[in-house]
Amino acid sequence: MTTLYGKEALEVLTSNAPDFEELDEGQQHKYNHETCHMGVDTKHRLYVKNVDGAYLWHCHNCNTSGFYRPRETVARIRTSSKTTTAPASLIKLMDEYKRSAIIHMSFFKPEGQLWLAQYGFDDSRAQAVKIREMSTGIALPVYQGEGNVVGLQVRQYTGKPKYLTATPVRASWLERSATSTTIVVEDLLSSYKLYLAGYNSLCLLGTSLSSEAAKVLANSKRVVLWLDDDEAGHKASLSIFRQVSPYAKEISTIFLEQPKEIGFSVLKDMEL
């Protein structure tokens, strides 16, 4: 399946669904894909949906999908991510993080060691995903692909809020293979455990599907939603399922304990 973004996705919309901007939030409509490269479609097989101000479409004639967000094309997103000045809070945290030596967890404060240990993170696993201790707590890196740390979430030892997050992106992802299943979770520790167990993982840093997360899922062979097993998680899973279904090849949901609460050996043996 091919997925188009930005101007290419917009061109399909304007050529085949000229009234697409009149779709209300959550509304879907079917059009003839008259410019379909597989031949003129006369059976209304081009599905277009408005999801949170973005327009997702999929043609069941040629199996091509598209993602277009007005005034926020992929090109603009990439440009802004390179040129925007990072907030002072992020710069300060990243500077301290870079200065933090990758040392054995035995040097962490006891509360930090216990917190990581209860989720199965020993020294080698913590170092594998670059978890470090900072002056205020445990630093969990936000990734934009393997090895590319772009932000941090710090679980603070004292004070409120418990978590301090500073990142220019609204999702964190780690990939084993571009064609593998991507498992979507809410928290960073769960995403690390899945990655270390051999899976592609995408952390939403919450329950909303950002444009960055949508781009990752658009290239996934299969999507598994594994959000919290509570009312908020169920509601979020349903919303994301509806947003992703127009272009995902295969999508399913899991409601179990969170991955961070499941042992590594069990995760590796699960048929996800």
Short mmCIF file of the C-alpha atoms (twelve columns), coordinates in Angstrom:
data_MODEL
# 
_entry.id   MODEL 
# 
loop_
_atom_site.group_PDB 
_atom_site.id 
_atom_site.type_symbol 
_atom_site.label_atom_id 
_atom_site.label_alt_id 
_atom_site.label_comp_id 
_atom_site.label_asym_id 
_atom_site.label_seq_id 
_atom_site.Cartn_x 
_atom_site.Cartn_y 
_atom_site.Cartn_z 
_atom_site.pdbx_PDB_model_num 
ATOM 1   C CA . MET A 1   0.000   0.000   0.000   1 
ATOM 2   C CA . THR A 2   1.241   3.492   -0.874  1 
ATOM 3   C CA . THR A 3   0.545   6.496   1.344   1 
ATOM 4   C CA . LEU A 4   0.712   10.076  0.061   1 
ATOM 5   C CA . TYR A 5   1.181   13.218  2.141   1 
ATOM 6   C CA . GLY A 6   1.013   16.982  1.760   1 
ATOM 7   C CA . LYS A 7   0.589   18.342  -1.768  1 
ATOM 8   C CA . GLU A 8   0.305   14.887  -3.343  1 
ATOM 9   C CA . ALA A 9   -2.501  13.915  -0.972  1 
ATOM 10  C CA . LEU A 10  -4.199  17.278  -1.504  1 
ATOM 11  C CA . GLU A 11  -4.072  16.901  -5.290  1 
ATOM 12  C CA . VAL A 12  -6.103  13.674  -5.088  1 
ATOM 13  C CA . LEU A 13  -8.662  15.366  -2.846  1 
ATOM 14  C CA . THR A 14  -9.103  18.462  -4.991  1 
ATOM 15  C CA . SER A 15  -9.301  16.407  -8.205  1 
ATOM 16  C CA . ASN A 16  -11.789 13.836  -6.953  1 
ATOM 17  C CA . ALA A 17  -13.493 15.232  -3.836  1 
ATOM 18  C CA . PRO A 18  -13.687 19.017  -4.365  1 
ATOM 19  C CA . ASP A 19  -16.064 19.494  -1.416  1 
ATOM 20  C CA . PHE A 20  -13.895 17.536  1.066   1 
ATOM 21  C CA . GLU A 21  -13.399 20.586  3.309   1 
ATOM 22  C CA . GLU A 22  -17.147 20.647  3.982   1 
ATOM 23  C CA . LEU A 23  -16.920 17.338  5.879   1 
ATOM 24  C CA . ASP A 24  -17.618 17.789  9.577   1 
ATOM 25  C CA . GLU A 25  -15.318 16.382  12.261  1 
ATOM 26  C CA . GLY A 26  -15.600 12.589  12.212  1 
ATOM 27  C CA . GLN A 27  -17.681 12.580  9.012   1 
ATOM 28  C CA . GLN A 28  -16.796 10.249  6.142   1 
ATOM 29  C CA . HIS A 29  -17.940 10.344  2.508   1 
ATOM 30  C CA . LYS A 30  -17.354 8.208   -0.587  1 
ATOM 31  C CA . TYR A 31  -16.343 9.570   -3.997  1 
ATOM 32  C CA . ASN A 32  -15.484 8.257   -7.438  1 
ATOM 33  C CA . HIS A 33  -11.703 8.145   -7.809  1 
ATOM 34  C CA . GLU A 34  -11.753 9.430   -11.359 1 
ATOM 35  C CA . THR A 35  -7.976  9.946   -11.531 1 
ATOM 36  C CA . CYS A 36  -7.214  6.460   -10.164 1 
ATOM 37  C CA . HIS A 37  -4.187  4.924   -11.875 1 
ATOM 38  C CA . MET A 38  -5.961  1.548   -11.870 1 
ATOM 39  C CA . GLY A 39  -8.709  2.934   -14.089 1 
ATOM 40  C CA . VAL A 40  -11.627 5.323   -13.632 1 
ATOM 41  C CA . ASP A 41  -13.600 4.402   -10.527 1 
ATOM 42  C CA . THR A 42  -17.398 4.564   -10.918 1 
ATOM 43  C CA . LYS A 43  -18.315 2.776   -7.689  1 
ATOM 44  C CA . HIS A 44  -17.408 5.465   -5.147  1 
ATOM 45  C CA . ARG A 45  -14.406 3.594   -3.800  1 
ATOM 46  C CA . LEU A 46  -12.497 6.671   -2.592  1 
ATOM 47  C CA . TYR A 47  -13.245 7.073   1.134   1 
ATOM 48  C CA . VAL A 48  -12.486 10.475  2.689   1 
ATOM 49  C CA . LYS A 49  -12.750 11.264  6.401   1 
ATOM 50  C CA . ASN A 50  -12.204 14.379  8.528   1 
ATOM 51  C CA . VAL A 51  -10.245 13.388  11.643  1 
ATOM 52  C CA . ASP A 52  -9.289  16.188  14.016  1 
ATOM 53  C CA . GLY A 53  -8.948  18.704  11.179  1 
ATOM 54  C CA . ALA A 54  -6.898  16.350  9.008   1 
ATOM 55  C CA . TYR A 55  -8.244  14.578  5.945   1 
ATOM 56  C CA . LEU A 56  -7.559  10.867  5.577   1 
ATOM 57  C CA . TRP A 57  -8.473  9.046   2.402   1 
ATOM 58  C CA . HIS A 58  -8.167  5.562   0.998   1 
ATOM 59  C CA . CYS A 59  -8.993  4.204   -2.446  1 
ATOM 60  C CA . HIS A 60  -10.242 0.618   -2.483  1 
ATOM 61  C CA . ASN A 61  -9.652  0.518   -6.226  1 
ATOM 62  C CA . CYS A 62  -5.877  1.080   -6.181  1 
ATOM 63  C CA . ASN A 63  -5.165  0.554   -2.431  1 
ATOM 64  C CA . THR A 64  -3.556  4.001   -2.102  1 
ATOM 65  C CA . SER A 65  -4.047  6.175   0.979   1 
ATOM 66  C CA . GLY A 66  -3.443  9.827   1.785   1 
ATOM 67  C CA . PHE A 67  -3.033  12.132  4.780   1 
ATOM 68  C CA . TYR A 68  -3.482  15.885  4.451   1 
ATOM 69  C CA . ARG A 69  -3.691  18.497  7.196   1 
ATOM 70  C CA . PRO A 70  -4.421  22.063  5.979   1 
ATOM 71  C CA . ARG A 71  -1.578  24.506  6.621   1 
ATOM 72  C CA . GLU A 72  0.503   21.649  8.066   1 
ATOM 73  C CA . THR A 73  1.882   19.542  5.242   1 
ATOM 74  C CA . VAL A 74  4.649   17.038  5.828   1 
ATOM 75  C CA . ALA A 75  7.162   19.407  4.225   1 
ATOM 76  C CA . ARG A 76  6.227   22.152  6.645   1 
ATOM 77  C CA . ILE A 77  6.392   19.813  9.631   1 
ATOM 78  C CA . ARG A 78  9.894   18.707  8.658   1 
ATOM 79  C CA . THR A 79  11.046  22.276  8.052   1 
ATOM 80  C CA . SER A 80  9.662   23.580  11.329  1 
ATOM 81  C CA . SER A 81  11.233  20.722  13.288  1 
ATOM 82  C CA . LYS A 82  14.649  21.751  11.964  1 
ATOM 83  C CA . THR A 83  14.342  25.510  12.368  1 
ATOM 84  C CA . THR A 84  12.202  26.094  15.458  1 
ATOM 85  C CA . THR A 85  14.125  27.201  18.527  1 
ATOM 86  C CA . ALA A 86  13.718  24.690  21.333  1 
ATOM 87  C CA . PRO A 87  12.104  25.964  24.576  1 
ATOM 88  C CA . ALA A 88  14.513  26.914  27.335  1 
ATOM 89  C CA . SER A 89  13.203  24.088  29.535  1 
ATOM 90  C CA . LEU A 90  14.050  21.501  26.876  1 
ATOM 91  C CA . ILE A 91  17.504  22.945  26.233  1 
ATOM 92  C CA . LYS A 92  18.291  22.907  29.949  1 
ATOM 93  C CA . LEU A 93  17.111  19.325  30.412  1 
ATOM 94  C CA . MET A 94  18.898  18.066  27.313  1 
ATOM 95  C CA . ASP A 95  22.145  19.719  28.367  1 
ATOM 96  C CA . GLU A 96  22.036  17.987  31.744  1 
ATOM 97  C CA . TYR A 97  21.030  14.703  30.110  1 
ATOM 98  C CA . LYS A 98  24.007  14.833  27.743  1 
ATOM 99  C CA . ARG A 99  26.337  15.517  30.641  1 
ATOM 100 C CA . SER A 100 24.940  12.605  32.652  1 
ATOM 101 C CA . ALA A 101 27.350  9.701   32.493  1 
ATOM 102 C CA . ILE A 102 25.955  6.310   31.518  1 
ATOM 103 C CA . ILE A 103 26.816  4.602   34.775  1 
ATOM 104 C CA . HIS A 104 25.721  1.425   36.497  1 
ATOM 105 C CA . MET A 105 22.278  1.617   38.097  1 
ATOM 106 C CA . SER A 106 23.842  0.912   41.473  1 
ATOM 107 C CA . PHE A 107 24.859  4.589   41.445  1 
ATOM 108 C CA . PHE A 108 21.219  5.689   41.085  1 
ATOM 109 C CA . LYS A 109 19.317  6.713   44.185  1 
ATOM 110 C CA . PRO A 110 17.532  3.742   45.799  1 
ATOM 111 C CA . GLU A 111 14.090  5.057   44.811  1 
ATOM 112 C CA . GLY A 112 15.196  5.250   41.187  1 
ATOM 113 C CA . GLN A 113 16.610  1.729   41.226  1 
ATOM 114 C CA . LEU A 114 13.443  0.330   42.821  1 
ATOM 115 C CA . TRP A 115 11.135  2.112   40.390  1 
ATOM 116 C CA . LEU A 116 12.955  0.717   37.357  1 
ATOM 117 C CA . ALA A 117 13.445  -2.728  38.875  1 
ATOM 118 C CA . GLN A 118 9.736   -3.233  39.513  1 
ATOM 119 C CA . TYR A 119 9.230   -3.047  35.741  1 
ATOM 120 C CA . GLY A 120 12.116  -5.374  34.923  1 
ATOM 121 C CA . PHE A 121 14.763  -2.823  33.956  1 
ATOM 122 C CA . ASP A 122 18.220  -3.911  35.015  1 
ATOM 123 C CA . ASP A 123 21.409  -2.057  34.178  1 
ATOM 124 C CA . SER A 124 21.836  -3.454  30.655  1 
ATOM 125 C CA . ARG A 125 18.233  -2.743  29.661  1 
ATOM 126 C CA . ALA A 126 18.308  0.774   31.086  1 
ATOM 127 C CA . GLN A 127 21.497  1.514   29.173  1 
ATOM 128 C CA . ALA A 128 20.098  -0.015  25.971  1 
ATOM 129 C CA . VAL A 129 17.372  2.643   25.822  1 
ATOM 130 C CA . LYS A 130 19.567  5.361   27.391  1 
ATOM 131 C CA . ILE A 131 17.689  5.791   30.663  1 
ATOM 132 C CA . ARG A 132 19.775  7.988   32.946  1 
ATOM 133 C CA . GLU A 133 19.560  9.618   36.346  1 
ATOM 134 C CA . MET A 134 19.485  13.411  36.565  1 
ATOM 135 C CA . SER A 135 19.466  15.732  39.536  1 
ATOM 136 C CA . THR A 136 15.679  15.641  39.900  1 
ATOM 137 C CA . GLY A 137 14.836  12.075  38.922  1 
ATOM 138 C CA . ILE A 138 14.976  9.377   36.255  1 
ATOM 139 C CA . ALA A 139 15.271  10.656  32.669  1 
ATOM 140 C CA . LEU A 140 13.297  8.751   30.021  1 
ATOM 141 C CA . PRO A 141 14.314  9.735   26.476  1 
ATOM 142 C CA . VAL A 142 11.779  10.585  23.783  1 
ATOM 143 C CA . TYR A 143 12.814  9.015   20.488  1 
ATOM 144 C CA . GLN A 144 12.260  9.883   16.867  1 
ATOM 145 C CA . GLY A 145 13.611  6.582   15.608  1 
ATOM 146 C CA . GLU A 146 16.391  4.434   17.068  1 
ATOM 147 C CA . GLY A 147 19.288  6.448   18.473  1 
ATOM 148 C CA . ASN A 148 17.604  9.817   17.847  1 
ATOM 149 C CA . VAL A 149 16.777  11.308  21.255  1 
ATOM 150 C CA . VAL A 150 14.807  14.539  20.768  1 
ATOM 151 C CA . GLY A 151 13.277  15.144  24.185  1 
ATOM 152 C CA . LEU A 152 12.884  13.883  27.727  1 
ATOM 153 C CA . GLN A 153 10.333  12.855  30.283  1 
ATOM 154 C CA . VAL A 154 11.677  12.981  33.835  1 
ATOM 155 C CA . ARG A 155 10.037  11.002  36.614  1 
ATOM 156 C CA . GLN A 156 10.799  13.334  39.461  1 
ATOM 157 C CA . TYR A 157 11.839  12.095  42.869  1 
ATOM 158 C CA . THR A 158 9.929   14.815  44.694  1 
ATOM 159 C CA . GLY A 159 7.350   17.468  43.986  1 
ATOM 160 C CA . LYS A 160 4.530   17.775  41.516  1 
ATOM 161 C CA . PRO A 161 3.878   16.989  38.788  1 
ATOM 162 C CA . LYS A 162 5.339   13.493  39.081  1 
ATOM 163 C CA . TYR A 163 6.422   13.616  35.435  1 
ATOM 164 C CA . LEU A 164 8.104   16.562  33.742  1 
ATOM 165 C CA . THR A 165 7.964   16.330  29.943  1 
ATOM 166 C CA . ALA A 166 9.878   18.508  27.492  1 
ATOM 167 C CA . THR A 167 9.835   17.500  23.840  1 
ATOM 168 C CA . PRO A 168 9.307   19.163  20.423  1 
ATOM 169 C CA . VAL A 169 7.365   16.105  19.169  1 
ATOM 170 C CA . ARG A 170 4.158   14.543  20.472  1 
ATOM 171 C CA . ALA A 171 5.108   10.916  20.104  1 
ATOM 172 C CA . SER A 172 8.098   8.634   20.658  1 
ATOM 173 C CA . TRP A 173 8.875   5.696   18.389  1 
ATOM 174 C CA . LEU A 174 11.452  2.922   18.077  1 
ATOM 175 C CA . GLU A 175 11.571  0.564   15.090  1 
ATOM 176 C CA . ARG A 176 12.961  -2.922  14.612  1 
ATOM 177 C CA . SER A 177 11.722  -3.190  11.022  1 
ATOM 178 C CA . ALA A 178 9.834   -0.730  8.839   1 
ATOM 179 C CA . THR A 179 7.475   -3.481  7.716   1 
ATOM 180 C CA . SER A 180 6.746   -5.030  11.109  1 
ATOM 181 C CA . THR A 181 3.789   -4.641  13.439  1 
ATOM 182 C CA . THR A 182 3.748   -1.365  15.376  1 
ATOM 183 C CA . ILE A 183 2.365   -1.534  18.920  1 
ATOM 184 C CA . VAL A 184 0.869   1.699   20.254  1 
ATOM 185 C CA . VAL A 185 1.056   2.451   23.988  1 
ATOM 186 C CA . GLU A 186 0.617   5.435   26.278  1 
ATOM 187 C CA . ASP A 187 3.819   5.435   28.355  1 
ATOM 188 C CA . LEU A 188 7.533   5.365   27.594  1 
ATOM 189 C CA . LEU A 189 8.522   2.409   29.787  1 
ATOM 190 C CA . SER A 190 5.972   0.222   27.975  1 
ATOM 191 C CA . SER A 191 7.352   1.333   24.623  1 
ATOM 192 C CA . TYR A 192 10.921  0.534   25.720  1 
ATOM 193 C CA . LYS A 193 9.957   -2.942  26.934  1 
ATOM 194 C CA . LEU A 194 8.196   -3.772  23.670  1 
ATOM 195 C CA . TYR A 195 11.175  -2.565  21.659  1 
ATOM 196 C CA . LEU A 196 13.619  -4.590  23.751  1 
ATOM 197 C CA . ALA A 197 11.329  -7.600  23.329  1 
ATOM 198 C CA . GLY A 198 11.652  -7.274  19.551  1 
ATOM 199 C CA . TYR A 199 8.718   -5.135  18.431  1 
ATOM 200 C CA . ASN A 200 8.215   -1.747  16.795  1 
ATOM 201 C CA . SER A 201 6.765   0.553   19.449  1 
ATOM 202 C CA . LEU A 202 5.018   3.914   19.351  1 
ATOM 203 C CA . CYS A 203 4.380   5.870   22.544  1 
ATOM 204 C CA . LEU A 204 1.624   8.505   22.303  1 
ATOM 205 C CA . LEU A 205 2.806   10.302  25.451  1 
ATOM 206 C CA . GLY A 206 -0.876  10.293  26.347  1 
ATOM 207 C CA . THR A 207 -3.996  9.132   24.532  1 
ATOM 208 C CA . SER A 208 -4.200  11.414  21.481  1 
ATOM 209 C CA . LEU A 209 -2.972  10.582  17.985  1 
ATOM 210 C CA . SER A 210 -0.651  13.390  16.873  1 
ATOM 211 C CA . SER A 211 0.362   14.078  13.282  1 
ATOM 212 C CA . GLU A 212 3.803   12.590  14.036  1 
ATOM 213 C CA . ALA A 213 2.222   9.373   15.322  1 
ATOM 214 C CA . ALA A 214 -0.142  9.188   12.334  1 
ATOM 215 C CA . LYS A 215 2.803   9.329   9.930   1 
ATOM 216 C CA . VAL A 216 4.500   6.423   11.714  1 
ATOM 217 C CA . LEU A 217 1.352   4.290   11.600  1 
ATOM 218 C CA . ALA A 218 0.747   5.073   7.929   1 
ATOM 219 C CA . ASN A 219 3.896   3.100   7.088   1 
ATOM 220 C CA . SER A 220 3.179   0.162   9.390   1 
ATOM 221 C CA . LYS A 221 2.245   -3.245  8.073   1 
ATOM 222 C CA . ARG A 222 -0.001  -3.873  11.081  1 
ATOM 223 C CA . VAL A 223 -1.116  -1.711  14.012  1 
ATOM 224 C CA . VAL A 224 -1.917  -2.960  17.522  1 
ATOM 225 C CA . LEU A 225 -3.478  -0.514  19.987  1 
ATOM 226 C CA . TRP A 226 -2.492  -1.376  23.569  1 
ATOM 227 C CA . LEU A 227 -3.773  1.471   25.715  1 
ATOM 228 C CA . ASP A 228 -4.827  1.430   29.360  1 
ATOM 229 C CA . ASP A 229 -7.673  -0.915  30.251  1 
ATOM 230 C CA . ASP A 230 -9.907  1.806   31.647  1 
ATOM 231 C CA . GLU A 231 -12.655 4.095   30.372  1 
ATOM 232 C CA . ALA A 232 -10.206 6.690   29.050  1 
ATOM 233 C CA . GLY A 233 -8.106  4.029   27.327  1 
ATOM 234 C CA . HIS A 234 -11.159 2.403   25.739  1 
ATOM 235 C CA . LYS A 235 -12.452 5.737   24.477  1 
ATOM 236 C CA . ALA A 236 -9.042  6.695   23.099  1 
ATOM 237 C CA . SER A 237 -8.598  3.306   21.407  1 
ATOM 238 C CA . LEU A 238 -11.935 3.665   19.633  1 
ATOM 239 C CA . SER A 239 -11.059 7.181   18.469  1 
ATOM 240 C CA . ILE A 240 -7.620  6.158   17.180  1 
ATOM 241 C CA . PHE A 241 -9.067  3.014   15.555  1 
ATOM 242 C CA . ARG A 242 -11.435 5.211   13.561  1 
ATOM 243 C CA . GLN A 243 -8.656  7.593   12.586  1 
ATOM 244 C CA . VAL A 244 -6.212  4.896   11.484  1 
ATOM 245 C CA . SER A 245 -8.611  2.431   9.833   1 
ATOM 246 C CA . PRO A 246 -8.898  4.339   6.505   1 
ATOM 247 C CA . TYR A 247 -5.238  3.666   5.719   1 
ATOM 248 C CA . ALA A 248 -4.034  0.869   8.029   1 
ATOM 249 C CA . LYS A 249 -3.684  -2.531  6.372   1 
ATOM 250 C CA . GLU A 250 -4.609  -4.312  9.598   1 
ATOM 251 C CA . ILE A 251 -5.481  -2.938  13.016  1 
ATOM 252 C CA . SER A 252 -6.432  -4.611  16.301  1 
ATOM 253 C CA . THR A 253 -6.675  -3.788  20.010  1 
ATOM 254 C CA . ILE A 254 -5.434  -5.363  23.241  1 
ATOM 255 C CA . PHE A 255 -6.761  -4.718  26.744  1 
ATOM 256 C CA . LEU A 256 -4.441  -6.363  29.248  1 
ATOM 257 C CA . GLU A 257 -1.922  -5.229  31.799  1 
ATOM 258 C CA . GLN A 258 0.337   -2.600  30.335  1 
ATOM 259 C CA . PRO A 259 3.525   -3.957  28.671  1 
ATOM 260 C CA . LYS A 260 5.685   -2.391  31.393  1 
ATOM 261 C CA . GLU A 261 3.914   -4.654  33.917  1 
ATOM 262 C CA . ILE A 262 4.580   -7.854  31.934  1 
ATOM 263 C CA . GLY A 263 7.872   -9.736  32.101  1 
ATOM 264 C CA . PHE A 264 10.277  -9.618  29.167  1 
ATOM 265 C CA . SER A 265 10.137  -13.369 28.620  1 
ATOM 266 C CA . VAL A 266 6.332   -13.294 28.445  1 
ATOM 267 C CA . LEU A 267 6.336   -10.346 26.032  1 
ATOM 268 C CA . LYS A 268 8.755   -12.128 23.714  1 
ATOM 269 C CA . ASP A 269 6.533   -15.211 23.593  1 
ATOM 270 C CA . MET A 270 3.275   -13.338 23.000  1 
ATOM 271 C CA . GLU A 271 1.847   -13.595 19.489  1 
ATOM 272 C CA . LEU A 272 1.315   -9.918  18.793  1 
# 
